[in-house]
Amino acid sequence: MAQLNARNAYKELSVGEVAKRSGVAVSTLHFYESKGLLKSNRNSGNQRRYPRGVLRRVAIIKVAQRTGVPLSAIKEALSTLPEGRAPSAADWRRLSEQWKQVLNDRIRKLTQLRDQLDECIGCGCLSMEDCPLRNPWDELAEQGPGPHLLERD
């Protein structure tokens, strides 16, 4: 019985161990948990314990954040992964496919912004509302507030 308990204890990590192994601050792990990105259990001393698979989830969260994926989208994607076992290669492939379109859209919008930014800065009018190149006669005002030119496909 003691050997079984030792094995189970080994399978779960303390919040400090997760922080050390993932390179993420304890406060960040608590934040991720409060946002529903991670789940922990409590031991008999009411301390957080994470399954070992949480390290993969933290890695995915950090990579996704670096690419600008919002936490809500990360949460949605992680919710498709299994809870009771480590995600398989097929699980990760499915998650990757979901994000490919999101990332492709983000790349397209950033490329469009990069390519159009020089024109706007170079004209000197400093007004997107009255810009003769991007918004002649303030036609975009009819569409409401926001960056309409960036939202076009």
VOBA-1610 file (N, C-alpha, C; in pm, whole numbers, padded with zeros to 5 digits, always signed):
BEGIN
Met+00082-00119+00000Met+00000+00000+00000Met+00086+00126+00000Ala+00194+00127+00081Ala+00282+00243+00087Ala+00348+00266-00050Gln+00381+00155-00119Gln+00443+00169-00250Gln+00344+00232-00349Leu+00218+00195-00342Leu+00116+00252-00429Leu+00100+00401-00402Asn+00097+00441-00277Asn+00087+00582-00242Asn+00208+00661-00292Ala+00326+00602-00281Ala+00448+00669-00329Ala+00440+00690-00479Arg+00390+00591-00553Arg+00375+00605-00698Arg+00274+00713-00732Asn+00162+00718-00661Asn+00062+00820-00688Asn+00114+00959-00657Ala+00190+00970-00546Ala+00248+01099-00511Ala+00345+01145-00620Tyr+00417+01051-00678Tyr+00513+01083-00784Tyr+00443+01132-00910Lys+00324+01083-00933Lys+00250+01122-01054Lys+00198+01264-01045Glu+00182+01317-00926Glu+00132+01452-00910Glu+00245+01544-00867Leu+00237+01668-00912Leu+00340+01767-00884Leu+00283+01880-00800Ser+00364+01933-00710Ser+00322+02050-00633Ser+00327+02172-00726Val+00265+02279-00683Val+00265+02400-00764Val+00408+02453-00781Gly+00490+02438-00678Gly+00630+02479-00688Gly+00708+02396-00789Glu+00681+02265-00791Glu+00748+02179-00888Glu+00707+02213-01030Val+00579+02240-01050Val+00531+02278-01183Val+00596+02409-01225Ala+00602+02504-01133Ala+00663+02633-01163Ala+00810+02616-01202Lys+00882+02537-01125Lys+01024+02517-01152Lys+01046+02447-01285Arg+00970+02342-01311Arg+00990+02264-01433Arg+00941+02335-01558Ser+00839+02420-01545Ser+00782+02488-01662Ser+00842+02625-01686Gly+00908+02680-01583Gly+00962+02815-01596Gly+00856+02923-01583Val+00743+02888-01526Val+00632+02981-01509Val+00616+03009-01359Ala+00591+03132-01323Ala+00576+03170-01183Ala+00455+03101-01120Val+00464+03076-00991Val+00352+03017-00917Val+00227+03102-00934Ser+00242+03233-00926Ser+00126+03322-00941Ser+00062+03307-01079Thr+00143+03282-01180Thr+00090+03260-01315Thr+00011+03130-01322Leu+00062+03027-01256Leu-00013+02900-01252Leu-00146+02919-01182His-00148+02994-01073His-00274+03022-01004His-00369+03100-01095Phe-00313+03196-01169Phe-00394+03273-01264Phe-00454+03182-01370Tyr-00370+03095-01430Tyr-00420+03002-01531Tyr-00532+02915-01473Glu-00515+02873-01351Glu-00617+02789-01288Glu-00746+02869-01267Ser-00733+02994-01226Ser-00852+03077-01204Ser-00928+03102-01334Lys-00856+03098-01446Lys-00918+03118-01578Lys-00967+02987-01640Gly-00948+02875-01570Gly-00996+02747-01619Gly-00904+02679-01718Leu-00780+02726-01729Leu-00686+02666-01823Leu-00620+02542-01765Leu-00605+02538-01634Leu-00544+02425-01564Leu-00636+02382-01451Lys-00620+02256-01411Lys-00695+02204-01297Lys-00598+02136-01202Ser-00623+02156-01075Ser-00541+02089-00974Ser-00633+02013-00880Asn-00572+01925-00804Asn-00641+01855-00696Asn-00583+01908-00566Arg-00649+01879-00457Arg-00597+01918-00326Arg-00562+01792-00250Asn-00446+01793-00185Asn-00409+01678-00104Asn-00469+01693+00036Ser-00436+01601+00124Ser-00495+01604+00259Ser-00454+01729+00337Gly-00343+01790+00300Gly-00300+01915+00364Gly-00353+02038+00291Asn-00447+02019+00199Asn-00511+02124+00121Asn-00411+02197+00028Gln-00306+02127-00013Gln-00209+02184-00107Gln-00246+02140-00248Arg-00222+02231-00344Arg-00249+02199-00484Arg-00154+02090-00532Arg-00211+01998-00608Arg-00132+01895-00675Arg-00182+01886-00819Tyr-00086+01885-00910Tyr-00118+01881-01052Tyr-00075+01748-01111Pro-00153+01695-01205Pro-00108+01575-01277Pro+00015+01613-01361Arg+00101+01517-01387Arg+00225+01544-01460Arg+00198+01603-01599Gly+00087+01567-01658Gly+00052+01617-01791Gly+00032+01767-01796Val+00022+01832-01680Val+00002+01976-01677Val+00121+02049-01739Leu+00237+01987-01735Leu+00356+02051-01794Leu+00337+02072-01944Arg+00275+01977-02011Arg+00248+01992-02155Arg+00147+02104-02178Arg+00046+02109-02093Arg-00055+02214-02107Arg+00006+02353-02087Val+00092+02367-01987Val+00156+02495-01962Val+00241+02534-02083Ala+00312+02439-02141Ala+00394+02467-02259Ala+00307+02517-02374Ile+00195+02452-02396Ile+00103+02494-02503Ile+00049+02633-02475Ile+00013+02661-02351Ile-00039+02793-02315Ile+00065+02900-02346Lys+00189+02877-02306Lys+00294+02976-02328Lys+00322+02997-02477Val+00327+02890-02553Val+00350+02904-02697Val+00234+02980-02761Ala+00113+02945-02724Ala-00004+03011-02782Ala-00006+03159-02745Gln+00027+03191-02620Gln+00030+03331-02580Gln+00135+03409-02659Arg+00249+03349-02683Arg+00354+03417-02759Arg+00311+03449-02901Thr+00223+03368-02956Thr+00174+03393-03091Thr+00051+03483-03092Gly+00006+03525-02974Gly-00106+03618-02966Gly-00241+03552-02957Val-00248+03423-02933Val-00377+03356-02918Val-00437+03399-02784Pro-00560+03449-02783Pro-00623+03493-02659Pro-00645+03377-02561Leu-00643+03407-02432Leu-00663+03303-02331Leu-00796+03231-02349Ser-00898+03302-02394Ser-01028+03237-02415Ser-01019+03128-02522Ala-00943+03154-02628Ala-00925+03054-02735Ala-00838+02939-02686Ile-00739+02970-02602Ile-00655+02864-02545Ile-00740+02774-02456Lys-00824+02835-02375Lys-00911+02758-02286Lys-01003+02667-02368Glu-01060+02721-02471Glu-01150+02643-02556Glu-01078+02524-02619Ala-00958+02548-02668Ala-00881+02440-02730Ala-00842+02334-02627Leu-00795+02377-02511Leu-00755+02282-02407Leu-00874+02201-02356Ser-00993+02257-02364Ser-01111+02185-02316Ser-01142+02063-02404Thr-01084+02058-02524Thr-01106+01943-02612Thr-01011+01827-02580Leu-00911+01854-02497Leu-00815+01749-02461Leu-00870+01664-02347Pro-00829+01539-02340Pro-00880+01450-02236Pro-00835+01493-02097Glu-00919+01468-01998Glu-00887+01504-01860Glu-00813+01393-01787Gly-00854+01270-01806Gly-00803+01160-01726Gly-00674+01096-01774Arg-00619+01145-01884Arg-00497+01085-01936Arg-00417+01192-02008Ala-00292+01160-02032Ala-00209+01252-02109Ala-00259+01257-02252Pro-00261+01373-02314Pro-00305+01382-02453Pro-00217+01299-02545Ser-00281+01234-02640Ser-00208+01153-02738Ser-00160+01242-02853Ala-00081+01185-02940Ala-00035+01257-03059Ala-00156+01300-03144Ala-00257+01216-03151Ala-00377+01250-03227Ala-00451+01368-03163Asp-00454+01371-03030Asp-00517+01483-02960Asp-00445+01613-02992Trp-00312+01610-02987Trp-00234+01730-03015Trp-00249+01772-03161Arg-00255+01674-03252Arg-00274+01705-03395Arg-00407+01776-03416Arg-00511+01728-03351Arg-00644+01789-03364Arg-00642+01934-03313Leu-00578+01955-03200Leu-00567+02089-03145Leu-00488+02179-03241Ser-00381+02126-03297Ser-00299+02200-03392Ser-00380+02243-03514Glu-00461+02154-03565Glu-00544+02186-03681Glu-00642+02298-03650Gln-00696+02298-03530Gln-00789+02405-03489Gln-00720+02540-03493Trp-00595+02543-03449Trp-00524+02670-03439Trp-00462+02715-03570Lys-00444+02625-03664Lys-00380+02665-03790Lys-00457+02777-03858Gln-00589+02765-03864Gln-00669+02869-03929Gln-00663+03000-03852Val-00670+02990-03720Val-00661+03110-03636Val-00527+03180-03660Leu-00420+03103-03661Leu-00287+03161-03682Leu-00271+03215-03824Asn-00325+03145-03922Asn-00318+03194-04060Asn-00393+03327-04074Asp-00510+03339-04009Asp-00584+03465-04011Asp-00504+03576-03944Arg-00441+03544-03832Arg-00361+03643-03759Arg-00242+03688-03846Ile-00178+03594-03912Ile-00064+03627-03999Ile-00110+03717-04113Arg-00224+03684-04172Arg-00278+03765-04282Arg-00304+03907-04236Lys-00366+03924-04121Lys-00399+04058-04071Lys-00273+04136-04035Leu-00176+04070-03974Leu-00052+04138-03939Leu+00027+04177-04064Thr+00027+04091-04165Thr+00094+04122-04291Thr+00027+04241-04357Gln-00105+04241-04358Gln-00181+04352-04416Gln-00151+04481-04342Leu-00149+04477-04211Leu-00118+04595-04132Leu+00023+04644-04162Arg+00119+04553-04164Arg+00258+04590-04193Arg+00269+04657-04330Asp+00204+04598-04429Asp+00215+04649-04565Asp+00143+04782-04584Gln+00038+04808-04508Gln-00038+04932-04524Gln+00009+05043-04430Leu+00084+05008-04329Leu+00125+05105-04230Leu+00213+05214-04290Asp+00305+05178-04378Asp+00393+05278-04439Asp+00314+05382-04516Glu+00211+05339-04587Glu+00131+05434-04665Glu+00064+05536-04573Cys+00011+05489-04462Cys-00060+05579-04373Cys+00035+05673-04300Ile+00146+05622-04252Ile+00241+05707-04181Ile+00305+05804-04279Gly+00331+05758-04401Gly+00399+05841-04500Gly+00317+05956-04554Cys+00185+05950-04546Cys+00104+06056-04608Cys+00105+06182-04524Gly+00125+06171-04395Gly+00136+06289-04310Gly+00005+06347-04262Cys-00108+06291-04304Cys-00235+06352-04260Cys-00267+06318-04115Leu-00213+06208-04065Leu-00232+06165-03926Leu-00379+06150-03889Ser-00464+06122-03985Ser-00605+06105-03956Ser-00660+05986-04034Met-00693+05880-03966Met-00755+05766-04033Met-00898+05800-04074Glu-00959+05895-04003Glu-01097+05933-04033Glu-01106+06005-04167Asp-01009+06093-04194Asp-01014+06173-04316Asp-00908+06134-04418Cys-00845+06020-04402Cys-00736+05979-04490Cys-00785+05966-04634Pro-00724+06043-04726Pro-00768+06035-04866Pro-00732+05903-04933Leu-00632+05831-04880Leu-00593+05704-04939Leu-00673+05587-04884Arg-00689+05581-04752Arg-00750+05465-04687Arg-00900+05483-04663Asn-00946+05607-04651Asn-01086+05630-04618Asn-01135+05762-04681Pro-01136+05767-04814Pro-01177+05892-04877Pro-01323+05926-04844Trp-01347+06054-04818Trp-01480+06106-04785Trp-01541+06039-04663Asp-01458+05981-04578Asp-01501+05919-04452Asp-01610+05814-04475Glu-01596+05736-04583Glu-01695+05634-04617Glu-01706+05524-04513Leu-01597+05496-04443Leu-01600+05386-04347Leu-01677+05420-04220Ala-01704+05548-04197Ala-01779+05587-04077Ala-01917+05521-04074Glu-01973+05494-04191Glu-02105+05431-04198Glu-02103+05289-04142Gln-01987+05225-04139Gln-01973+05088-04088Gln-01953+05085-03938Gly-01946+05201-03873Gly-01927+05206-03729Gly-01781+05215-03693Pro-01752+05218-03563Pro-01613+05233-03519Pro-01532+05106-03540Gly-01402+05123-03545Gly-01314+05006-03554Gly-01232+05003-03680Pro-01135+04911-03687Pro-01042+04901-03799Pro-01101+04817-03913His-01193+04873-03987His-01263+04797-04091His-01171+04746-04201Leu-01071+04823-04236Leu-00983+04781-04344Leu-00904+04657-04305Leu-00871+04643-04178Leu-00799+04524-04133Leu-00890+04403-04124Glu-01017+04426-04109Glu-01112+04315-04093Glu-01157+04257-04226Arg-01127+04324-04335Arg-01167+04273-04467Arg-01083+04152-04504Asp-01145+04057-04570Asp-01071+03940-04618Asp-01010+03965-04752
//
